[in-house]
Amino acid sequence: MYQHEKPDNMVIMMFNLAGVAAAYILLGLSLYKSVDVPLATKGFWGIGVLLLTLSLVNFVKYRFDNQARIDRINRLEEARNEKLLEDYVGDGKDDK
């Protein structure tokens, strides 16, 4: 089955996923090991990091969706222009 992603994109995505996982693990470890910080503050930081991650994922998704929409509109306009040119050139040949 054909996948729409390039193999090098998968490597980059896996590298980024590993980086995100490492960041979460290290953050969790640092929150767990810090004894001077109260549990409520640790929870607040954890919730803040999760919500920031959610916001960033949504931001990137909407950017990709917007770019896909723009690309789709451009392809439709190119196809329409191609059809108009084809009809114009084709009509001129039929008259002769």
N, C-alpha and C positions, 0 to 999 in steps of 0.2 A: 504494500500500500504506500502511496506517495505521501510524504509529509511535507507540509508547506514551509517548514523552517529549514534553514541551511544547517549542516552539521556544526559549523563553527559557532553558530548562534547557540546551539545546545551547550557547547563547551563554556561559552561566556555566561550563559544562564546558570549552569551548574556551579561555576566559580563564584558568581554573585550570591547564589543560594548558600553556598558554604560560608561565604563571608558574613551573611546575615545570621546564619545559625551560630557561627563563632561569636559574633557580637552579642547575641542574646545569651549565650552560655556564659560568656565572660561578665556581662552585666549582671546576670543572675547570681553568679559566683561572688562578685564584688558586693552585691546587696546582702547576700547570705553571710559573708565573712565580716562585714562591718558591724561591730558590736556597739559602737557609739551612736548609731542612728536608730531611732525608735521604729518599731514595726509599722506604725501608721505611715511614717514618712517613706519607708521602703515600698509599701503598697501604693502610695501616691506616685512615686517615681515609676514603678512598674506599669501602672495604669497609663501614665503619661507617655511612656515609651510605646506601649501597645497602640494607643490612640494616634500617636504620631506616625507609626508604621501604617496603620489603616489609612490615614489621610494621604500619605505619600503613595501608597498603592492606588488609591482612587484617583489621585492627581495624574499619575502616569497613565492609568487606564483611559481617563478622559482625554488626555493628550493624544494617545494612540487612536482612540475612536474618532477624534476630530480630524487627525491626519488621514485616516482611512476614508472619512466622509469627503474631504477635499479631493483626495485621489479619485474617488468614485465619480464625483462631479466633473473633474477634469477629463476622465475617460469618456463620460457621456457626451461632454461638449466636443471632444475630438472626434468621436464616432458620428455625431450629428454634422459636424463640419465636413468630415470625409464624405458622408452621404450627400450633403448639399453639393459639394464639388463634383462628385460622381454623377449626380443627376444633371448638373449644369453642363458638364463636359459630354455626357451621354446624349442630352437633348440636342446639342449642337451637331453631333455626328449623324443623328437620325434625319436632320433637315437636308443634308447634302446629298 
